[in-house]
Amino acid sequence: MQPSLYLASASPRRHDILNQIGVPHQVLDVPAPPGADEPQLANESAQAYVLRTATEKAIRARHWIVQERLSDLPILCADTTVILDGEILHKPVDADDAARMLALLSGRTHEVRTAIILADQTRLMDDVAITAVTFKTLSAAEIRWYCESQEPMGKAGAYGIQGLGGAFVSRIEGTFTGVMGLPVFETVRLLDAFGVEFR
């Protein structure tokens, strides 16, 4: 089946979610800019931050498509941000940083915002899924065990809800797939609004 869109993301979870809902797509291997996560601008809200970073991914992907002379399909991009007390918890730089984040999340409710962008050469549409996630109180041994699993690395907020980290989540209010990185409801709504045919 011919792809309906490009997925401009290296995340296997986003790829799997699109497969599960039957959206034929091609993963676009757009080179990421060097360095760590994009820093938050002065006075920039978490909502503005996650939309900006997802939009910047879409713009880079559009330039890449033109440069590589690829077919002109819509591009789907997403960015997931974990927020606690107004602070954005990025991907941990090492195990100590992961342990610090997990200790902050322990016994608390935090917010996960995933922005999705759908764009072609003339249009750009967006949506944001917001989910409240509550962690149980974590012991030092649990945090150490989880960090040793290496699962926290490469994940916003230092955990993956679909993996071992799901054992720490006592409650969610919102969308499970949004915490994974691609909210199904909002994604399908955006595809329909954009006119992408996949069913």
C-alpha positions, 0 to 999 in steps of 0.5 A, spaced: 500 500 500 502 506 498 504 511 504 499 516 506 504 520 509 511 521 512 512 520 519 518 525 521 520 521 527 525 516 529 521 513 535 519 506 534 513 507 538 510 513 533 511 508 528 508 502 531 501 506 533 500 509 526 501 501 524 496 499 529 491 504 527 492 502 519 495 509 517 500 507 511 506 511 512 514 512 510 519 513 516 523 520 514 530 519 516 531 527 517 538 528 520 536 531 527 540 538 529 546 536 534 546 537 541 541 536 547 534 538 547 531 544 544 532 549 550 526 553 553 525 560 551 525 566 556 518 566 558 515 561 554 510 556 556 510 549 556 504 549 551 508 554 546 514 550 547 512 543 545 508 546 539 514 550 537 519 544 537 514 540 533 513 545 528 521 546 527 521 538 526 516 539 521 519 545 517 526 541 517 522 535 514 519 539 509 526 542 507 529 535 507 523 533 502 525 538 497 532 537 498 532 530 497 526 530 491 521 526 495 514 525 493 510 531 496 506 527 501 504 530 508 508 530 514 507 528 521 511 530 526 510 530 534 514 532 540 512 530 547 514 534 553 513 532 561 512 538 566 512 538 573 511 544 577 512 548 571 519 545 569 520 541 563 523 535 564 527 533 558 531 527 556 536 525 561 543 526 560 545 520 564 543 515 569 544 520 575 540 525 571 534 520 570 534 518 578 534 526 579 527 526 575 524 520 577 525 522 585 522 529 583 516 525 579 515 520 585 508 520 589 506 526 584 502 528 579 505 531 573 503 533 566 505 530 559 503 534 553 504 531 546 504 536 540 502 533 533 503 537 527 501 535 520 504 539 514 505 539 507 508 545 502 502 550 503 499 548 510 500 546 517 495 544 522 497 542 529 493 539 536 496 538 543 494 532 547 494 533 555 495 528 560 495 528 567 500 522 570 500 520 577 506 516 580 506 512 586 512 513 591 518 510 589 523 507 593 531 509 592 531 501 590 526 502 585 529 508 582 536 505 582 533 498 578 529 502 573 535 506 571 540 500 571 535 497 566 537 503 561 529 504 559 529 512 562 535 514 557 532 517 551 525 519 554 522 525 556 521 525 564 526 519 564 520 514 563 516 510 558 509 508 560 509 503 555 515 499 558 517 498 565 516 505 567 508 503 567 509 500 573 510 506 577 504 510 574 498 509 579 493 513 575 492 517 568 487 522 566 487 523 559 490 519 553 495 513 554 498 514 547 499 521 548 504 519 553 507 514 549 508 520 544 502 520 539 495 521 541 491 516 537 484 520 538 488 527 536 492 524 530 486 521 527 482 528 528 488 531 525 488 527 519 481 527 517 481 535 518 487 535 513 484 530 508 489 524 509 485 518 506 487 512 510 481 508 511 
